[in-house]
Amino acid sequence: MLILSMKEGHDGGIVAIEDGKLLFALESEKDNYPRYDRITGELMARAAGMLDKQPDVVALGGWVKGEFSVEPPSRTGYFGVGEGAISDEAGKFFGKDVRYFSSTHERSHIYTSLGMAPAAPGQAYYSLVWEGNIGDFYRIDERGEATHLQHVLTDPGAKYAYLFALADPVFPLGKGKFRFNDAGKQMALTGFAEPGPLTPEEQKTIDFILDRDGIILGLSKEEMSWSHLYNAGVWSQEYRNAAAKHSQAIFDRFYDYAEKNLTEGLPLLISGGCGLNCDWNRLWRESGLFSSVFVPPCPNDSGSALGTAIDAQWFYTGQATIEWDVYAGENFVEDVVPDPAKYETRPLVASEVAKYLKDGNIIGWARGRYEMGPRALGNRSILAAPFTVDTTVRLNKIKRREDYRPIAPIALESDAPQWFVGSVEDPYMLYFNHVTSDELKAITHVDGTARTQTVTRERNAGITDLLEAFREQTGFSVLCNTSLNNNGRGFLNRTSDLIEYGETYGLDGYVINDTFVTPRAS
């Protein structure tokens, strides 16, 4: 059975699964398109070009006929798990008889994590979906049937990010305002918080936000001008202190329910955009409430097309688990040859690239197929040596982002316990660890943590070769790893864009598939 699945709205994507194996997962923002982009005709054409036959099932994720979740539903719509949350009907696709499947956006998150979790036939799970609108727990039985358990908090992701908007003087007034990237910035800024008890002012602000329904559509920030954080500035210490406590307050609401009610010791599956919060993931893993915790590499809406495809597979076959690889995007496109008058191009040799990085150079690394989800995991990365604060400053300047944003490390999984303490095994950069070496200054955040990705030869042989060569030359099997993208756009995916980016913002070289490209000496 071949299933072609599409996700409407922001973070649009198209995936294909055939007989339980993921063929590809394409995202609208990738290839230098705007972040969070909707499905484009270009993406649809490229997806069609990757199939050699027509699908048996076309799966359309439930969505809404507008920008917000309160709009009229499209297909099965946004919310719901049980009755009415799935539709199945006959239809035509380019003249062929197919089944048209749809299930709600809520279900797409549940089944992303279920289908991508390590295979465990007959295993029951707890599921947590927390994202911009949904904040709920579920139980998945041994057959893969999801049942809703408890609604804990409305709009947890939006409420998390709202504190940043409240403190930011440039955030626009009016209802219906939202910026997708505020949550990630706030996660970085919580690391600057000073310890201390919750103040009455902080308690009042946090409770007001968490107890308010319809935070995006129903609240304009000037209605909170009474708060001590109103336009206080995200650089202010009072905001940063409150941000950490706000984050803990949201987590505590979910933890309190789980501690009292999720008592079977089942594994926990986490999905929704809040699954990108590394601190919360660490707290769940260390809570002791669950036999294990699994977060997929695409827990946010970038994984929703896949979740709908998995839900369709489960509906028609009774099997949710799929075979997948995180590098499921498109191959890097070598659309131009670097100008030989300006660049020297030679075969990729890991030791040569490692020495280039050791000498202080920063490179764009683009090999094979791009990663699923929003994190650069070694195929669309900017790489650098991890030793100096100057490197952090330069990387953030190249990325054109705020100086408080941390740079993540990529490390050999076998060596990671030498450099990090915590949730050390982390292939998808979803947990915080504490850094143990004072020499890794470029990847150590102000609070002593790092968002580590660990690699093995089985998962990424090319990066493993590079890290082993770097270890041989420096003693450290760790590099800086940040995403290869223009600010506000998805991963670069063609040589022409990569060279233009590097020349404009100051990369020192490139690895393009199996070649190493450096500027000729002037």
KOLSE-175239 format. One line per 10 residues: number of its first residue (from 1); their letters; for each residue x, y, z of C-alpha. Coordinates in steps of 0.05 Angstrom, whole numbers, plus 5000, padded with zeros to 4 digits. Example, Ala and Ser with C-alpha at 12.3 -4.5 7.8 and 13.67 -1.06 7.14 Angstrom:
<recs>
1> as> 5246/4910/5156 | 5273/4979/5143
</recs>
This chain:
<recs>
1> mlilsmkegh> 5000/5000/5000 | 5027/5068/4980 | 5002/5127/5021 | 5013/5199/5000 | 4999/5248/5056 | 4994/5324/5059 | 4991/5375/5115 | 4956/5441/5102 | 4969/5507/5137 | 5035/5530/5168
11> dggivaiedg> 5092/5479/5168 | 5064/5447/5106 | 5092/5381/5084 | 5083/5320/5039 | 5105/5249/5056 | 5099/5181/5025 | 5098/5113/5061 | 5097/5047/5024 | 5085/4981/5059 | 5107/5009/5126
21> kllfalesek> 5170/5045/5102 | 5178/5120/5097 | 5199/5139/5026 | 5207/5214/5036 | 5185/5272/5080 | 5187/5339/5046 | 5174/5405/5081 | 5151/5470/5048 | 5203/5513/5083 | 5263/5472/5061
31> dnyprydrit> 5304/5493/5000 | 5308/5565/5025 | 5233/5578/5028 | 5203/5620/5085 | 5199/5586/5153 | 5132/5554/5170 | 5111/5559/5097 | 5047/5528/5069 | 5047/5475/5016 | 5068/5504/4949
41> gelmaraagm> 5059/5480/4878 | 5134/5472/4874 | 5134/5424/4932 | 5077/5384/4903 | 5113/5378/4837 | 5177/5354/4870 | 5139/5303/4912 | 5104/5276/4850 | 5171/5269/4817 | 5196/5224/4873
51> ldkqpdvval> 5140/5173/4862 | 5142/5121/4807 | 5068/5103/4812 | 5002/5132/4837 | 4983/5124/4910 | 4930/5076/4936 | 4912/5125/4992 | 4913/5201/4993 | 4914/5225/5065 | 4895/5297/5080
61> ggwvkgefsv> 4908/5321/5150 | 4849/5354/5183 | 4858/5430/5187 | 4816/5494/5185 | 4793/5542/5131 | 4833/5600/5158 | 4892/5621/5201 | 4867/5600/5270 | 4840/5536/5300 | 4772/5567/5313
71> eppsrtgyfg> 4759/5573/5238 | 4710/5524/5203 | 4741/5455/5195 | 4773/5429/5132 | 4761/5353/5125 | 4762/5325/5196 | 4786/5391/5226 | 4834/5408/5282 | 4808/5376/5346 | 4783/5308/5365
81> vgegaisdea> 4807/5237/5376 | 4746/5191/5378 | 4682/5190/5338 | 4684/5235/5277 | 4759/5244/5281 | 4772/5199/5220 | 4741/5198/5151 | 4749/5148/5095 | 4717/5154/5027 | 4726/5133/4954
91> gkffgkdvry> 4754/5183/4905 | 4797/5195/4844 | 4869/5217/4840 | 4893/5232/4769 | 4839/5185/4744 | 4857/5128/4790 | 4809/5100/4843 | 4838/5115/4911 | 4816/5120/4983 | 4815/5190/5012
101> fssthershi> 4832/5188/5085 | 4832/5245/5135 | 4841/5250/5210 | 4845/5309/5256 | 4906/5350/5269 | 4904/5327/5341 | 4910/5254/5318 | 4968/5272/5272 | 5010/5289/5332 | 4991/5226/5370
111> ytslgmapaa> 5007/5180/5312 | 5072/5215/5293 | 5102/5194/5359 | 5069/5125/5360 | 5091/5106/5290 | 5162/5131/5298 | 5173/5101/5367 | 5217/5039/5371 | 5177/4978/5350 | 5144/4943/5409
121> pgqayyslvw> 5085/4900/5386 | 5029/4896/5437 | 5056/4954/5479 | 5009/5005/5509 | 5030/5078/5518 | 5013/5144/5548 | 5014/5201/5499 | 5023/5275/5512 | 5005/5326/5458 | 5024/5396/5477
131> egnigdfyri> 5028/5450/5424 | 5002/5519/5408 | 4929/5500/5420 | 4926/5430/5450 | 4950/5408/5519 | 4923/5338/5532 | 4941/5267/5555 | 4918/5202/5521 | 4925/5128/5530 | 4942/5085/5469
141> dergeathlq> 4921/5012/5478 | 4958/4950/5454 | 4922/4954/5386 | 4942/5026/5374 | 4875/5057/5391 | 4881/5126/5423 | 4833/5147/5478 | 4831/5217/5507 | 4846/5220/5582 | 4850/5292/5604
151> hvltdpgaky> 4853/5363/5579 | 4904/5398/5623 | 4917/5467/5594 | 4891/5506/5534 | 4943/5536/5488 | 5006/5514/5526 | 5053/5532/5470 | 5021/5599/5457 | 5019/5615/5531 | 5093/5597/5538
161> aylfaladpv> 5112/5645/5482 | 5064/5700/5506 | 5111/5720/5562 | 5164/5738/5510 | 5112/5780/5472 | 5091/5815/5536 | 5162/5836/5552 | 5182/5854/5480 | 5168/5928/5465 | 5165/5915/5390
171> fplgkgkfrf> 5112/5861/5394 | 5050/5890/5360 | 4987/5909/5398 | 4920/5878/5380 | 4888/5810/5384 | 4908/5752/5338 | 4982/5768/5340 | 5033/5712/5343 | 5105/5698/5325 | 5127/5626/5316
181> ndagkqmalt> 5199/5638/5335 | 5187/5670/5403 | 5184/5604/5440 | 5254/5584/5418 | 5282/5651/5438 | 5250/5646/5506 | 5279/5577/5517 | 5348/5607/5507 | 5334/5665/5553 | 5311/5621/5612
191> gfaepgpltp> 5383/5600/5618 | 5400/5670/5642 | 5351/5667/5701 | 5375/5678/5772 | 5351/5631/5826 | 5299/5657/5874 | 5229/5648/5900 | 5168/5666/5859 | 5148/5738/5873 | 5076/5761/5880
201> eeqktidfil> 5083/5802/5816 | 5109/5741/5778 | 5054/5697/5807 | 5000/5746/5785 | 5026/5751/5714 | 5037/5677/5705 | 4969/5657/5734 | 4934/5708/5690 | 4966/5680/5627 | 4956/5607/5645
211> drdgiilgls> 4884/5615/5667 | 4863/5655/5605 | 4829/5617/5549 | 4839/5639/5477 | 4906/5673/5491 | 4920/5692/5418 | 4851/5712/5393 | 4824/5738/5459 | 4880/5780/5489 | 4918/5841/5465
221> keemswshly> 4981/5854/5506 | 4960/5924/5526 | 4907/5891/5570 | 4966/5868/5612 | 4998/5936/5619 | 4989/5927/5694 | 5043/5872/5694 | 5114/5890/5715 | 5137/5853/5653 | 5098/5896/5603
231> nagvwsqeyr> 5149/5922/5553 | 5204/5908/5605 | 5250/5883/5550 | 5272/5811/5538 | 5342/5833/5558 | 5318/5852/5628 | 5335/5807/5686 | 5265/5811/5714 | 5237/5782/5649 | 5289/5727/5647
241> naaakhsqai> 5276/5707/5719 | 5201/5705/5706 | 5210/5666/5641 | 5243/5608/5678 | 5188/5607/5730 | 5134/5612/5676 | 5165/5552/5641 | 5165/5512/5706 | 5093/5531/5721 | 5069/5504/5654
251> fdrfydyaek> 5107/5439/5664 | 5081/5432/5735 | 5009/5432/5712 | 5022/5373/5667 | 5067/5338/5717 | 5016/5344/5773 | 4963/5309/5731 | 5012/5255/5708 | 5038/5240/5778 | 4967/5230/5805
261> nlteglplli> 4936/5194/5746 | 4987/5161/5700 | 5006/5106/5748 | 5015/5045/5703 | 5089/5060/5688 | 5077/5058/5613 | 5124/5091/5563 | 5108/5163/5548 | 5104/5189/5476 | 5111/5265/5469
271> sggcglncdw> 5090/5306/5409 | 5068/5376/5391 | 5113/5437/5386 | 5127/5437/5461 | 5164/5372/5447 | 5221/5417/5422 | 5230/5446/5492 | 5293/5410/5515 | 5284/5428/5588 | 5214/5398/5591
281> nrlwresglf> 5238/5335/5555 | 5293/5327/5606 | 5245/5336/5664 | 5198/5282/5635 | 5256/5234/5624 | 5282/5245/5695 | 5213/5245/5728 | 5212/5170/5741 | 5138/5166/5723 | 5148/5127/5658
291> ssvfvppcpn> 5187/5066/5636 | 5215/5107/5578 | 5203/5173/5542 | 5204/5181/5466 | 5203/5246/5428 | 5207/5242/5352 | 5254/5290/5313 | 5193/5325/5284 | 5145/5333/5343 | 5117/5399/5319
301> dsgsalgtai> 5074/5409/5257 | 5133/5391/5211 | 5115/5319/5230 | 5040/5325/5220 | 5037/5301/5148 | 5075/5239/5171 | 5028/5230/5231 | 4968/5230/5185 | 5002/5179/5139 | 5016/5135/5199
311> daqwfytgqa> 4944/5142/5223 | 4921/5121/5153 | 4967/5061/5154 | 4940/5041/5222 | 4868/5050/5198 | 4876/5006/5137 | 4927/4954/5162 | 4923/4955/5238 | 4998/4971/5242 | 5024/5039/5263
321> tiewdvyage> 5099/5027/5268 | 5140/5049/5207 | 5211/5040/5185 | 5243/5109/5179 | 5307/5149/5176 | 5313/5221/5199 | 5348/5239/5133 | 5285/5231/5092 | 5283/5297/5054 | 5310/5314/4985
331> nfvedvvpdp> 5381/5304/4962 | 5425/5366/4960 | 5421/5396/4890 | 5488/5412/4856 | 5458/5462/4808 | 5522/5501/4795 | 5597/5487/4799 | 5636/5533/4846 | 5676/5583/4804 | 5745/5551/4794
341> akyetrplva> 5776/5620/4792 | 5752/5633/4863 | 5749/5564/4894 | 5792/5502/4900 | 5750/5438/4897 | 5777/5369/4916 | 5750/5303/4942 | 5725/5303/5014 | 5777/5277/5063 | 5754/5279/5135
351> sevakylkdg> 5823/5293/5164 | 5833/5353/5118 | 5765/5383/5138 | 5780/5369/5212 | 5846/5408/5207 | 5810/5465/5171 | 5760/5469/5229 | 5815/5462/5282 | 5850/5522/5250 | 5788/5565/5265
361> niigwargry> 5750/5562/5200 | 5674/5556/5195 | 5642/5515/5140 | 5575/5498/5110 | 5565/5422/5108 | 5512/5397/5059 | 5510/5323/5044 | 5456/5274/5022 | 5383/5283/5041 | 5361/5337/5089
371> emgpralgnr> 5335/5323/5158 | 5262/5317/5181 | 5240/5370/5229 | 5270/5437/5248 | 5338/5416/5276 | 5402/5410/5236 | 5426/5339/5250 | 5490/5335/5209 | 5466/5338/5136 | 5450/5413/5132
381> silaapftvd> 5496/5443/5183 | 5545/5499/5196 | 5604/5468/5232 | 5661/5499/5273 | 5710/5482/5328 | 5678/5485/5397 | 5731/5521/5437 | 5723/5597/5439 | 5669/5647/5456 | 5692/5685/5394
391> ttvrlnkikr> 5666/5627/5352 | 5598/5632/5385 | 5596/5707/5370 | 5617/5696/5298 | 5566/5640/5286 | 5509/5682/5312 | 5533/5739/5267 | 5533/5692/5207 | 5463/5668/5227 | 5441/5741/5238
401> redyrpiapi> 5409/5725/5304 | 5411/5750/5375 | 5476/5743/5415 | 5441/5706/5471 | 5424/5647/5427 | 5467/5585/5444 | 5504/5542/5394 | 5490/5468/5398 | 5544/5414/5397 | 5547/5351/5355
411> alesdapqwf> 5587/5294/5387 | 5605/5221/5380 | 5555/5182/5421 | 5609/5135/5447 | 5649/5194/5475 | 5592/5239/5497 | 5595/5219/5572 | 5665/5250/5573 | 5638/5318/5555 | 5565/5319/5580
421> vgsvedpyml> 5523/5297/5639 | 5448/5285/5633 | 5406/5256/5577 | 5469/5242/5539 | 5444/5195/5484 | 5405/5244/5440 | 5405/5232/5365 | 5355/5287/5351 | 5379/5345/5395 | 5319/5344/5441
431> yfnhvtsdel> 5349/5347/5512 | 5394/5392/5553 | 5458/5366/5583 | 5509/5397/5629 | 5578/5409/5598 | 5635/5380/5638 | 5695/5411/5602 | 5715/5484/5610 | 5748/5480/5541 | 5682/5474/5504
441> kaithvdgta> 5665/5548/5510 | 5632/5556/5442 | 5577/5506/5457 | 5566/5520/5531 | 5506/5564/5548 | 5508/5614/5605 | 5476/5563/5652 | 5528/5510/5636 | 5483/5468/5590 | 5483/5448/5517
451> rtqtvtrern> 5431/5419/5470 | 5471/5360/5447 | 5463/5316/5386 | 5499/5249/5389 | 5517/5210/5327 | 5539/5139/5311 | 5568/5110/5247 | 5502/5074/5234 | 5463/5139/5236 | 5512/5186/5200
461> agitdlleaf> 5577/5157/5175 | 5603/5222/5145 | 5597/5263/5209 | 5626/5204/5248 | 5688/5204/5203 | 5696/5279/5214 | 5688/5275/5290 | 5737/5218/5295 | 5787/5257/5253 | 5776/5319/5296
471> reqtgfsvlc> 5786/5277/5359 | 5852/5250/5332 | 5877/5321/5321 | 5849/5357/5383 | 5828/5304/5433 | 5755/5326/5428 | 5701/5290/5389 | 5655/5351/5391 | 5639/5406/5341 | 5593/5466/5338
481> ntslnnngrg> 5531/5449/5297 | 5479/5500/5277 | 5429/5498/5220 | 5449/5517/5149 | 5396/5567/5132 | 5382/5640/5119 | 5349/5676/5177 | 5274/5664/5172 | 5280/5609/5120 | 5288/5533/5117
491> flnrtsdlie> 5351/5494/5103 | 5392/5511/5041 | 5388/5455/4990 | 5427/5476/4928 | 5497/5498/4913 | 5478/5565/4884 | 5443/5586/4949 | 5499/5558/4991 | 5555/5596/4955 | 5514/5661/4956
501> ygetygldgy> 5501/5651/5031 | 5574/5637/5046 | 5600/5696/5007 | 5548/5743/5037 | 5554/5723/5111 | 5625/5697/5116 | 5632/5622/5112 | 5704/5599/5102 | 5688/5537/5060 | 5638/5484/5042
511> vindtfvtpr> 5629/5409/5040 | 5582/5393/4983 | 5564/5320/4982 | 5633/5287/4970 | 5674/5349/4954 | 5711/5399/4998 | 5709/5471/4972 | 5753/5528/4998 | 5770/5597/4972 | 5834/5604/4933
521> as> 5887/5647/4966 | 5883/5718/4939
</recs>
